[in-house]
Structure formats: C-alpha cells, structure tokens
Amino acid sequence: MSKAIFITGAGAGIGAATAQLFLNKGWRVGLYDLDVSAMQAVAAQYPQDQVLTGWLDVTQPEAWQEALAGFFAWAGRLDVLLNNAGILFSGPFEQTPLAQHAKTLNVNVQGVMNGCHNALPYLKQTKEACVINLSSASAIYGQADLASYSSSKFAVRGLTEALNIEWHKYGIRVMDIMPLFVQTGMVTDMNASSIKRMGVNLTASDVANTVYKAATASPALALVHWPVGLPAKLMFTLSRLSPQLLNEKVNQWLTRG
C-alpha cells in the first residue's frame, strides 16, 4: 500500500509544490485548502486513485475531524500530516490592527494544534508516522515588522519540540521546516526591512524538497528542525552557538532600512 500524506494549504505555493512532489514520488496525497478549485487544478494532472481533494478551514476542529476521517477511509493510513496552511500580515506592530494579529495566531497556531490533536488517532495506526509543521526562520529570532507572524512560528516551534518528545512513546516523529522568504504570494508587497536585506531566494520547490527529506529520513537520524537554504542554516547554527547579544545585533542589522 502506497504511503499517504495529508497537506493543508495545498491550493498554491509550498503546499501545491509539495503535493506535486509527493505525487510524482508515488505517494497518495490529500490536498486540503479553502480554495477548492485551485486544488482540483493540481489534482487533475494525476490519477484519481492517487489524489484526494477537500475543503478545510484549519481553525475549525469539526472541519478537521470530517476531513481526516474521509482521508483515512480513502487512503487506509496517515504516514505524514503536513501542517502547511498559514497567513502573514507585515508592517509595524502598532499599525497592524489587533484583529489581524489575532487572525494570524488563530490560523498559524490554533490551526496547527487542531491538526495535531485530531490527527493523532490516525497517526497512531500507521507505523513510523510523522507530523511536519511549517515553521519559519523567523522562529529563530523574533523579526521586526513581522511580530505576530514570528510569534506564531515560535509557538509552532515550541509545539513541535514538545510533541516530538511526548509522542515518542507512539513512535511518531514531529518536525518543523524553517525556510527564509519563499517566492510565493505570501511575500508579495511584504512590508519588512529584513526581506529587503535578505531578498527572496527560495522557491516553493526548495521547501518541498526539504519536506520530502524530512518525511523519508530514517527515524534514528531525523532532525527536529529543518532550516531551508544556507542563510537559514547559518542563522539557526548561530542562534545555538552565539551569545544572546550577538543574535540581537545580527537581527537588528537585518531590519535596518
């Protein structure tokens, strides 16, 4: 029986690129998003018995329950849950409405928690299953002009680390992916100095390839955090080895206009 992956935010960007990669590798893939027509355009390129699409609002636990039940009935297993759906509002913290900050946390944090919580019964029924959460290099050190987004990704990082330890008893790995800015619609017109400094050098396919490496890594050798691209890898290594003051100065430099 082919392995199966459930992907949120699969209508475009990283989600769509990841879906196509896993489909090309012979996996059975569930594409879930608010934009059903976008997912159907991706799914139309593949055999009907290899791909399943469905509407999903990740902030609604009941929607998760229905989607996961339908997917598991179709695939018979859940090897990988990819919590990819996310949103971003950029700009000065005080100029961003509180409603947008709250929406960021609801989608990026509560959405991931909803997925992990509701997927556990299915993950436990699949040998060597794993959860992969889309975090960000902004979870390495808090980023100015991306305060709520960065905060949400720190929360995803913390949840990932906690559940990876907690679910070891079930044989379930929990990992996260940490890319810098990626060439997707999310960074269009982003109002943050760091993107001007660093540029947008990653593609959705770059991130998808890292997701595939994480999903197929030997459990004994798998990392918990997977930075994507050399700058993110350097930032992650620096954050673990350097004093707090140096981390702060580096990130202050990144945010200067």
C-alpha positions in Angstrom: 0.0 0.0 0.0 1.4 3.4 -1.0 2.3 5.8 1.7 -0.1 8.7 2.3 0.3 12.4 3.2 -2.3 14.9 4.2 -1.4 18.5 3.3 -3.1 21.7 4.4 -2.9 24.9 2.4 -2.4 22.8 -0.6 -4.0 25.1 -3.2 -0.9 27.1 -4.0 2.7 27.9 -3.1 4.6 25.5 -0.8 1.5 23.2 -0.3 0.9 22.8 -4.1 4.6 22.2 -4.8 4.8 19.6 -2.0 1.7 17.8 -3.2 3.1 17.6 -6.7 6.5 16.3 -5.5 4.9 13.6 -3.3 2.5 12.6 -6.1 5.5 12.3 -8.5 7.2 10.0 -5.9 4.2 7.7 -6.0 2.5 8.7 -2.7 -1.2 9.0 -2.2 -1.9 12.7 -1.4 -4.7 14.5 0.2 -4.9 18.2 -0.8 -6.9 20.4 1.6 -7.5 24.1 1.4 -10.2 26.8 1.4 -9.7 27.2 -2.4 -11.1 24.0 -3.8 -10.8 25.0 -7.5 -7.0 25.6 -7.1 -6.5 22.1 -5.6 -8.6 20.5 -8.3 -6.4 22.0 -10.9 -3.4 20.3 -9.3 -5.2 17.0 -8.8 -6.4 16.9 -12.4 -2.9 16.1 -13.5 -2.8 12.8 -11.6 -4.8 9.5 -11.4 -7.9 9.8 -9.4 -6.9 6.9 -7.1 -3.7 8.8 -6.1 -5.1 12.1 -5.1 -8.0 13.4 -2.9 -9.1 17.0 -2.5 -11.2 18.6 0.1 -12.2 21.9 1.7 -10.7 22.6 5.1 -10.7 25.6 7.4 -7.9 24.7 9.8 -9.4 26.9 12.5 -12.4 24.7 12.8 -11.9 21.4 14.7 -15.1 19.9 13.3 -13.8 20.5 9.7 -10.6 18.7 10.7 -12.5 15.7 12.0 -14.5 15.4 8.8 -11.5 15.8 6.5 -9.2 13.4 8.4 -11.9 10.7 8.7 -12.6 10.9 4.9 -8.9 10.9 4.1 -8.2 7.9 6.3 -11.1 6.0 4.9 -9.8 6.6 1.4 -6.0 6.1 2.0 -6.2 3.5 4.8 -3.2 5.2 6.6 -1.7 8.5 7.5 2.1 8.5 7.2 2.6 12.3 7.2 0.5 15.2 8.4 1.9 18.4 6.8 0.6 21.5 8.6 1.4 24.0 5.9 -1.6 26.4 6.0 -0.6 29.8 7.3 -1.1 33.6 6.8 1.0 36.6 7.3 0.5 40.3 8.0 3.5 42.6 7.9 4.4 46.1 9.0 4.9 47.9 12.3 3.2 46.1 15.2 1.2 49.1 16.3 -0.1 49.9 12.8 -1.4 46.4 12.4 -5.0 46.0 13.6 -5.4 43.7 16.6 -7.9 41.6 14.6 -5.1 40.8 12.1 -2.7 39.8 14.9 -5.4 37.6 16.3 -6.2 36.0 12.9 -2.5 35.2 12.4 -2.4 33.3 15.7 -5.7 31.6 15.1 -4.6 30.2 11.7 -0.9 29.6 12.3 -1.0 28.3 15.9 -4.5 27.1 16.7 -4.8 25.6 13.2 -1.7 23.5 13.7 -2.8 22.5 17.2 -6.2 21.4 15.8 -4.5 19.3 13.1 -2.1 17.6 15.5 -4.8 16.9 18.1 -7.3 15.5 15.6 -4.8 13.5 13.6 -3.2 11.6 16.5 -5.7 8.6 16.4 -4.8 8.1 12.7 -1.1 8.6 13.1 -1.0 6.0 15.9 -2.5 3.4 13.4 0.3 4.0 10.9 3.8 2.6 11.6 6.6 5.3 11.8 4.2 8.2 11.1 5.2 11.8 11.4 4.0 15.3 11.7 5.7 18.1 9.7 4.9 21.7 10.7 5.7 24.7 8.5 7.6 26.9 10.8 9.9 29.7 9.6 13.4 31.2 10.0 11.5 33.9 11.9 11.2 31.3 14.7 15.0 31.5 15.2 14.9 35.1 16.5 11.9 37.5 16.6 11.6 39.6 13.4 10.7 43.3 13.4 7.7 44.2 11.3 6.6 40.5 11.4 5.9 40.4 15.1 2.7 38.3 15.2 3.9 36.0 12.4 7.2 35.5 14.1 5.4 34.9 17.4 3.2 32.3 15.8 6.1 30.4 14.3 7.9 30.4 17.7 4.7 28.8 19.0 4.8 26.2 16.2 8.5 25.5 17.1 7.7 25.0 20.7 4.7 22.7 19.9 6.9 20.7 17.6 9.6 20.2 20.2 7.2 19.3 22.9 5.1 16.8 20.8 8.3 15.2 19.4 9.2 14.2 22.9 5.7 13.5 24.1 4.7 11.3 21.1 8.0 9.3 21.0 6.1 6.7 23.0 3.8 6.2 20.0 6.6 6.0 17.5 5.5 9.3 15.9 8.1 11.9 14.9 7.2 15.6 15.0 9.4 18.0 13.0 9.3 21.5 11.6 10.6 23.2 8.4 12.3 26.6 8.7 12.6 28.5 5.4 13.5 32.1 4.9 11.5 34.1 2.5 10.0 32.0 -0.3 8.8 33.0 -3.7 5.1 32.7 -3.1 2.1 35.0 -2.8 2.7 35.4 0.9 5.7 37.7 0.4 4.1 39.9 -2.2 4.3 43.5 -1.1 5.6 42.5 2.3 6.4 45.5 4.5 9.5 44.3 6.4 13.1 45.6 6.2 14.5 42.1 6.6 13.1 41.0 3.2 14.9 43.9 1.6 18.2 42.9 3.2 17.9 39.2 2.6 16.0 39.0 -0.6 13.7 36.2 -1.7 16.0 33.4 -2.8 14.0 30.2 -2.1 11.3 28.6 -4.3 8.3 26.6 -3.2 10.1 23.6 -4.7 13.1 24.1 -2.4 10.9 23.9 0.6 9.0 20.9 -0.8 12.3 19.0 -1.3 13.1 19.6 2.4 9.7 18.4 3.4 10.3 15.2 1.4 13.7 14.7 3.0 12.2 15.1 6.5 9.3 12.7 5.7 11.6 10.0 4.4 14.6 10.4 6.8 15.5 7.4 9.0 13.7 7.9 12.4 17.1 7.3 14.1 18.7 10.2 12.1 15.9 12.6 11.5 16.3 16.2 12.7 13.6 18.0 14.7 14.3 21.4 12.9 15.0 21.6 9.2 16.2 25.0 8.1 15.9 25.6 4.4 18.7 27.3 2.5 22.2 28.3 3.6 21.3 31.6 5.2 18.6 29.9 7.4 21.0 27.1 8.3 23.7 29.7 9.3 21.2 31.7 11.3 20.0 28.5 13.1 23.5 27.4 13.9 24.5 30.9 15.1 21.5 31.1 17.4 22.6 27.9 19.1 26.3 28.8 19.4 26.5 32.6 19.9 25.7 34.8 22.8 22.3 36.5 23.1 23.7 39.9 22.4 25.3 38.8 19.1 21.9 37.3 17.9 20.2 40.6 18.8 22.8 42.7 16.9 22.5 40.5 13.8 18.8 40.8 13.7 18.9 44.5 14.3 21.1 44.8 11.2 18.6 42.7 9.2 15.8 45.2 10.0 17.6 48.4 9.2 16.2 50.2 6.2 
